[in-house]
């Protein structure tokens, strides 16, 4: 087997597995009703993924982004989502301008 055919087989295999995972969720989802702890675990997935995406940016990029994230967190605890987004964006723009 050449490198090109091995690469093609690997790509097709990964595509098939990805498709199977996605279609199984659509086919099994309506029949599956989690309760109790499993339901709580499923409910925790979206904020965990969001945190995993945002945390590296907040902690590694610089002081402007870290401070703006803190501003957005405070806004989120006290206001609506629109106000939170506007406060976070305004804070990061102002702080980036201030920090140069």
ABEGO torsion letter per residue (X at the ends): XBAAAAAAAAAAAAAAAAAAAAAAAAAAAAABBBBEAAAAAAAAAAAAAAAAAAAAAAAAAEAAAAAAAAAAAAAAAABBAAAAAAAAAAAAAAAAAAAX
